[in-house]
Amino acid sequence: MCLTCGCMDAHLEMGEANITYEDVKRAADENGRSVAETLDILERTKAKDRQEHPQEYASPAEARS
């Protein structure tokens, strides 16, 4: 899902490291959850991790400072 590249095409494969809808769907199925629940878990986990490790979320310019 070009959650990662910005093309806004949820099913387009754009290299090996980008995330597609199908990747999220497989993860949801494996965990017995819906895609919506899985995306919500991702968002909540990101928010928690961002508080614990803000340096990991700094922009490249901020990281060089």
GROMACS elastic network, one bead per residue, 0.5 to 0.9 nm:
[ bonds ]
;  ai    aj funct       b0    kb
    1     4     6  0.69425   500
    1     5     6  0.83068   500
    1     6     6  0.87446   500
    1     7     6  0.85759   500
    1     8     6  0.72317   500
    1     9     6  0.62097   500
    1    11     6  0.56086   500
    1    12     6  0.67246   500
    1    13     6  0.76880   500
    1    14     6  0.88540   500
    1    18     6  0.71810   500
    1    22     6  0.78346   500
    1    23     6  0.81193   500
    1    24     6  0.83413   500
    2     6     6  0.52620   500
    2     7     6  0.55935   500
    2     8     6  0.53882   500
    2     9     6  0.58265   500
    2    10     6  0.56667   500
    2    11     6  0.77848   500
    2    12     6  0.72747   500
    2    13     6  0.81242   500
    2    14     6  0.77224   500
    2    18     6  0.67168   500
    2    19     6  0.63524   500
    2    20     6  0.63736   500
    2    21     6  0.84180   500
    3     6     6  0.60586   500
    3     7     6  0.80900   500
    3     8     6  0.70873   500
    3     9     6  0.86216   500
    3    10     6  0.76034   500
    3    18     6  0.77969   500
    3    19     6  0.66881   500
    3    20     6  0.77250   500
    4     7     6  0.83784   500
    4    17     6  0.86899   500
    4    18     6  0.56275   500
    4    19     6  0.64153   500
    4    20     6  0.87438   500
    5     8     6  0.79819   500
    5    14     6  0.76353   500
    5    18     6  0.69464   500
    5    19     6  0.88141   500
    6     9     6  0.81518   500
    7    10     6  0.83944   500
    7    12     6  0.85411   500
    8    11     6  0.89977   500
    8    12     6  0.87848   500
    9    12     6  0.55593   500
    9    13     6  0.88049   500
    9    20     6  0.85807   500
   10    13     6  0.86130   500
   10    19     6  0.85770   500
   10    20     6  0.57878   500
   10    21     6  0.53910   500
   10    22     6  0.84431   500
   11    19     6  0.89640   500
   11    20     6  0.54823   500
   11    21     6  0.57186   500
   11    22     6  0.70292   500
   12    20     6  0.68244   500
   12    21     6  0.87305   500
   13    16     6  0.77197   500
   13    18     6  0.72187   500
   13    19     6  0.78976   500
   13    20     6  0.66094   500
   14    17     6  0.79650   500
   14    18     6  0.61563   500
   14    19     6  0.84833   500
   14    20     6  0.86836   500
   15    18     6  0.61234   500
   16    19     6  0.84177   500
   19    22     6  0.81445   500
   19    23     6  0.61792   500
   19    24     6  0.74827   500
   20    23     6  0.52148   500
   20    24     6  0.67058   500
   20    25     6  0.87322   500
   21    24     6  0.51752   500
   21    25     6  0.60882   500
   21    26     6  0.86443   500
   21    35     6  0.85988   500
   22    26     6  0.61095   500
   22    27     6  0.86002   500
   23    26     6  0.52378   500
   23    27     6  0.63513   500
   23    28     6  0.86601   500
   24    27     6  0.51096   500
   24    28     6  0.60895   500
   24    29     6  0.86004   500
   24    35     6  0.65182   500
   24    38     6  0.72908   500
   24    39     6  0.77837   500
   25    29     6  0.60770   500
   25    30     6  0.84986   500
   25    33     6  0.89885   500
   25    34     6  0.76410   500
   25    35     6  0.56866   500
   25    38     6  0.83640   500
   26    29     6  0.51329   500
   26    30     6  0.60759   500
   26    31     6  0.86433   500
   26    35     6  0.88724   500
   27    30     6  0.50910   500
   27    31     6  0.62847   500
   27    32     6  0.86000   500
   27    33     6  0.83668   500
   27    35     6  0.83103   500
   27    38     6  0.76255   500
   28    31     6  0.52340   500
   28    32     6  0.60313   500
   28    34     6  0.55172   500
   28    35     6  0.55406   500
   28    36     6  0.86286   500
   28    37     6  0.77597   500
   28    38     6  0.56702   500
   28    39     6  0.87879   500
   29    32     6  0.50023   500
   29    33     6  0.59350   500
   29    34     6  0.70761   500
   29    35     6  0.81635   500
   30    33     6  0.77318   500
   31    34     6  0.87151   500
   31    38     6  0.85835   500
   33    36     6  0.81302   500
   33    37     6  0.60591   500
   33    38     6  0.64564   500
   34    37     6  0.51216   500
   34    38     6  0.61757   500
   34    39     6  0.86399   500
   35    38     6  0.50040   500
   35    39     6  0.61376   500
   35    40     6  0.85341   500
   36    39     6  0.51890   500
   36    40     6  0.61589   500
   36    41     6  0.86275   500
   37    40     6  0.50161   500
   37    41     6  0.61486   500
   37    42     6  0.86221   500
   38    41     6  0.50346   500
   38    42     6  0.62135   500
   38    43     6  0.86744   500
   39    43     6  0.62244   500
   39    44     6  0.86723   500
   40    43     6  0.50670   500
   40    44     6  0.61632   500
   40    45     6  0.84575   500
   41    44     6  0.51293   500
   41    45     6  0.59185   500
   41    46     6  0.83909   500
   42    45     6  0.51372   500
   42    46     6  0.60330   500
   42    47     6  0.86352   500
   43    46     6  0.50847   500
   43    47     6  0.62564   500
   43    48     6  0.87491   500
   44    47     6  0.51085   500
   44    48     6  0.62861   500
   44    49     6  0.85859   500
   45    48     6  0.51537   500
   45    49     6  0.60331   500
   45    50     6  0.83942   500
   46    49     6  0.50746   500
   46    50     6  0.58513   500
   46    51     6  0.86129   500
   47    50     6  0.51023   500
   47    51     6  0.64544   500
   47    52     6  0.88431   500
   48    51     6  0.53557   500
   48    52     6  0.64632   500
   48    53     6  0.86862   500
   49    53     6  0.57794   500
   49    54     6  0.77009   500
   49    56     6  0.89327   500
   50    53     6  0.51541   500
   50    55     6  0.81482   500
   50    56     6  0.74205   500
   50    57     6  0.66001   500
   51    54     6  0.57345   500
   52    55     6  0.89931   500
   53    56     6  0.57446   500
   53    57     6  0.75133   500
   54    57     6  0.54076   500
   54    58     6  0.66919   500
   55    58     6  0.52601   500
   55    59     6  0.88399   500
   55    62     6  0.87636   500
   55    63     6  0.72591   500
   56    59     6  0.86551   500
   56    63     6  0.85958   500
   57    63     6  0.89126   500
   58    61     6  0.78337   500
   58    62     6  0.56084   500
   58    63     6  0.57772   500
   59    62     6  0.51325   500
   59    63     6  0.61607   500
   59    64     6  0.88115   500
   60    63     6  0.50631   500
   60    64     6  0.64625   500
   60    65     6  0.89980   500
   61    64     6  0.53895   500
   61    65     6  0.66974   500
   62    65     6  0.52622   500
